[in-house]
Amino acid sequence: MRSRSVQRLREENSEDILVEQDISSQLEKNVEWEGKDSVVVVHALPVGYLTTSPENCNWSPPGDAIYPKDENGKYFYHPTDLCATWEAMEMCKDAGLVKSIGVSNFNRRQLEQILNKPGLKYKPAVNQVECHPYFIQTKLNEFCDSHGIVIVGYSPLGTCRDSLWVNIEIPSLLDDPVLNSVATKYKKTSAQVALRYQLQRNIVVIPKSFNPERIKQNFEPLSAWDRLLEA
């Protein structure tokens, strides 16, 4: 049934066939691997190397560099049309391949491109971005909240300690003295405090851990915190 739905979309929207094929084929794989019910949100469309004017941009083919630059040290940008890609994702939602569609690493300008797109059928359900007490994304959160878009915060326990991205002279998030003082007061871990802080801001958090005990701590019921805060 999924294949017939996708085939019908391709026949009715032949001009979008390449974009829709790329997206729908990957979604069909996800459905096959995990089941439709588990494919709740699709995060796509990275913030880097995107433009709505392909004729005015430079484009570097795939290579070894994760962030390719030209001879002048400027980043190359991918000529992806965000709105065309979003339309293809809307088609996949209509075909029943996913329940919801969202974006990842979008700034306000890029979100406005989608929200202001003529004929928009579905707005992004979520915007997945880096978000933690060292990078709280206040303005982006306010914008998303005003449009009913949920912020999903990845790296809620702090980003990687790579000098390319962060000042490694600053303590890591989990070693932050303020977080640890709060953790000591409430007999919690600094990770639990960081997660609770985000949840109180209505930020969805997706911490990653391979340690069973830490995974259990990350799932501690909110009611336990509420009792402590009332004391």
Secondary structure, DSSP 8 states (H G I E B T S, - for coil): -HHHHHHHHHHHTGGGHHHHHHHHHHHHHHHHHH-GGG--EEEE--SSSB-S-GGGS----S-S-SS-B-TTS-B----B-HHHHHHHHHHHHHTTS-SEEEEES--HHHHHHHHT-TT-----SEEEEE-BTTB--HHHHHHHHHTT-EEEEESTT-----TTTS-TTS--GGG-HHHHHHHHHHT--HHHHHHHHHHHTT-EE----S-HHHHHHHT--HHHHHHHHH-
